[in-house]
Amino acid sequence: MAKKNDIPSVKNEEQYEALRDKGYSKEKSARIANTPDSGKKGGKADTYEDRTKDELYKQAKKVGIDGRSNMSKKELIKALRNN
């Protein structure tokens, strides 16, 4: 069993280290670095700013952001980006 302070197993060590240098947590860095094609652009999703507050709320609910019902659109965007 791995200790809590052990570095998670990652497929892209260089990307993992770059994310850690930016301040991401070990877990989030590992998730991103282990995602296939994580360094490539090409998604077709609208930016958060182009979405309605209701769409942002639904996304926040989907990912489990607490306090979302009292958040403004700007606050929802910030919470989703920091999740």
LUMGUTI-67416 format. One line per field, with one value per atom (N, C-alpha, C): residue number from 1; atom name; y negated, x negated, z. Coordinates in steps of 0.1 Angstrom, whole numbers, plus 2048, in hexadecimal, padded with zeros to 3 digits. Layout:
% residues N
n <- [NUM  ...]
atom <- [CA  ...]
y <- [Y  ...]
x <- [X  ...]
z <- [Z  ...]
END
This chain:
% residues 83
n <- [1  1  1  2  2  2  3  3  3  4  4  4  5  5  5  6  6  6  7  7  7  8  8  8  9  9  9  10  10  10  11  11  11  12  12  12  13  13  13  14  14  14  15  15  15  16  16  16  17  17  17  18  18  18  19  19  19  20  20  20  21  21  21  22  22  22  23  23  23  24  24  24  25  25  25  26  26  26  27  27  27  28  28  28  29  29  29  30  30  30  31  31  31  32  32  32  33  33  33  34  34  34  35  35  35  36  36  36  37  37  37  38  38  38  39  39  39  40  40  40  41  41  41  42  42  42  43  43  43  44  44  44  45  45  45  46  46  46  47  47  47  48  48  48  49  49  49  50  50  50  51  51  51  52  52  52  53  53  53  54  54  54  55  55  55  56  56  56  57  57  57  58  58  58  59  59  59  60  60  60  61  61  61  62  62  62  63  63  63  64  64  64  65  65  65  66  66  66  67  67  67  68  68  68  69  69  69  70  70  70  71  71  71  72  72  72  73  73  73  74  74  74  75  75  75  76  76  76  77  77  77  78  78  78  79  79  79  80  80  80  81  81  81  82  82  82  83  83  83]
atom <- [N  CA  C  N  CA  C  N  CA  C  N  CA  C  N  CA  C  N  CA  C  N  CA  C  N  CA  C  N  CA  C  N  CA  C  N  CA  C  N  CA  C  N  CA  C  N  CA  C  N  CA  C  N  CA  C  N  CA  C  N  CA  C  N  CA  C  N  CA  C  N  CA  C  N  CA  C  N  CA  C  N  CA  C  N  CA  C  N  CA  C  N  CA  C  N  CA  C  N  CA  C  N  CA  C  N  CA  C  N  CA  C  N  CA  C  N  CA  C  N  CA  C  N  CA  C  N  CA  C  N  CA  C  N  CA  C  N  CA  C  N  CA  C  N  CA  C  N  CA  C  N  CA  C  N  CA  C  N  CA  C  N  CA  C  N  CA  C  N  CA  C  N  CA  C  N  CA  C  N  CA  C  N  CA  C  N  CA  C  N  CA  C  N  CA  C  N  CA  C  N  CA  C  N  CA  C  N  CA  C  N  CA  C  N  CA  C  N  CA  C  N  CA  C  N  CA  C  N  CA  C  N  CA  C  N  CA  C  N  CA  C  N  CA  C  N  CA  C  N  CA  C  N  CA  C  N  CA  C  N  CA  C  N  CA  C  N  CA  C  N  CA  C  N  CA  C  N  CA  C  N  CA  C  N  CA  C  N  CA  C]
y <- [80C  800  7F4  7EA  7DE  7D4  7CE  7C4  7B7  7AF  7A3  799  799  78F  794  7A1  7A6  79F  79E  798  7A2  79E  7A8  7AC  7B8  7BE  7B5  7B0  7A8  7AD  7AB  7AF  7A4  797  78C  784  789  783  774  771  763  759  75E  756  755  760  761  757  756  74D  73F  73C  72E  72A  733  72F  72D  735  734  726  722  715  70A  70C  702  701  70B  70B  715  71D  727  732  738  742  74F  758  764  76C  76D  775  76F  762  75B  75C  75A  75B  769  773  781  784  77F  782  77C  76F  769  770  773  779  787  78D  79B  79B  790  78F  78F  799  799  78C  787  77B  76E  76F  764  757  758  74C  746  74C  748  73F  735  72D  733  72F  734  736  733  735  72B  72F  727  721  722  71C  70D  707  6F8  6F4  6E8  6E3  6E1  6E1  6DF  6D1  6C7  6BA  6BA  6C4  6C5  6CD  6D3  6DC  6D3  6D8  6D1  6D5  6CD  6D0  6DE  6E1  6EE  6F9  6F8  702  704  6F9  6F9  6FF  6FC  702  711  716  724  72B  725  72A  72B  720  71F  72A  72D  738  745  747  753  757  74C  74F  74D  74A  74A  73D  731  725  721  71F  71B  70C  708  6FA  6F4  6FC  6F8  6F0  6F3  6ED  6DE  6DA  6CC  6C4  6CB  6C5  6BD  6B2  6AB  6B2  6AE  6B4  6B3  6A8  6A6  6AF  6B1  6BA  6C9  6CC  6DA  6DD  6D3  6D5  6D7  6CF  6D0  6DE  6E2  6EF  6FA  6FA  704  705  6FA  6F9  6FE  6FC  700  70E  715  722  72D]
x <- [7F8  800  7F7  7FA  7F2  7F5  7EB  7EC  7F2  7F8  7FF  7F5  7E9  7DF  7D8  7DB  7D4  7DA  7D1  7D5  7DE  7EA  7F3  7EC  7F0  7EB  7F0  7E7  7EB  7E5  7EC  7E8  7DF  7E2  7DA  7D3  7C8  7C0  7BD  7BA  7B6  7C2  7CE  7DA  7DE  7DD  7E0  7D7  7CA  7C1  7C5  7C8  7CC  7D9  7E2  7EF  7EC  7E3  7E0  7D9  7D0  7CA  7D4  7DF  7E9  7F2  7F0  7F8  803  805  80F  80C  816  814  80E  809  803  80E  819  824  829  82B  830  826  819  80E  80D  80F  80E  81A  826  832  830  82B  829  81E  813  808  80B  815  818  824  829  834  82E  833  82E  830  827  828  82A  826  829  822  817  810  814  81E  822  82F  830  83C  846  852  85B  869  86C  87A  883  890  89A  8A3  8A1  8AA  8A9  8B4  8B5  8AC  8A7  8A0  8AB  8A6  8AF  8B7  8B0  8B6  8C2  8C1  8CB  8D7  8D6  8E1  8EA  8F7  900  8FD  903  901  907  912  919  910  909  900  8F4  8EF  8E4  8E8  8F4  8F9  8FA  8FF  901  8F3  8E9  8DC  8D6  8D8  8D3  8DA  8E6  8ED  8E7  8E5  8DF  8D2  8C9  8BC  8BC  8C7  8C8  8C3  8C5  8C0  8CB  8C6  8CF  8D2  8DE  8E1  8E5  8E7  8E9  8F6  900  90D  90D  903  902  8F8  8F2  8E7  8EC  8E5  8E8  8E1  8E4  8DE  8CF  8CA  8BB  8B5  8BC  8B8  8B8  8C2  8C3  8B8  8B4  8A9  89C  89A  88E  88D  898  899  896  89C  89A  88B  885  878  86E  871  869  86C  875  879  870]
z <- [800  800  800  7F8  7F6  802  806  811  80B  813  80F  808  80C  806  7FA  7F6  7EA  7DE  7D4  7C7  7C0  7BB  7B4  7A7  7A3  796  78B  782  777  76A  75F  752  74B  74F  749  754  758  763  761  755  752  754  74F  751  75F  766  775  77C  77A  781  77D  771  76D  774  775  77C  78B  791  79F  7A1  798  799  798  791  790  79D  7A6  7B2  7B3  7A9  7A9  7B4  7B9  7C3  7BC  7C4  7BF  7B7  7BE  7B8  7AB  7AA  79E  793  797  78D  787  78F  78B  781  785  77D  76F  76E  762  75A  760  759  754  75A  756  74C  749  73F  731  728  71B  714  70C  704  70D  71A  723  71F  717  714  706  700  6F3  6F4  6EB  6EB  6E1  6E1  6D7  6DC  6E9  6EE  6E7  6E6  6E0  6EA  6F6  701  701  704  705  711  711  71C  727  734  73F  73D  738  736  72C  723  718  71D  728  72D  736  738  740  74F  758  766  769  763  766  761  756  751  75A  75F  769  776  77A  787  785  77A  777  777  771  771  77F  787  795  79D  79B  7A2  79E  791  78C  793  795  79A  7AA  7B0  7BE  7C5  7BF  7C5  7D0  7DC  7E7  7E6  7EA  7EB  7DD  7D3  7C6  7C4  7CC  7CB  7CE  7D6  7DA  7D2  7C8  7C0  7B4  7B1  7A5  799  78D  781  782  786  787  792  79D  7A8  7A3  79C  796  78D  784  77B  783  78D  795  79C  7A2  7A9  79F  793  78A  785  783  77F  789  796  7A1  7A6  7A0  7A5  7A0]
END
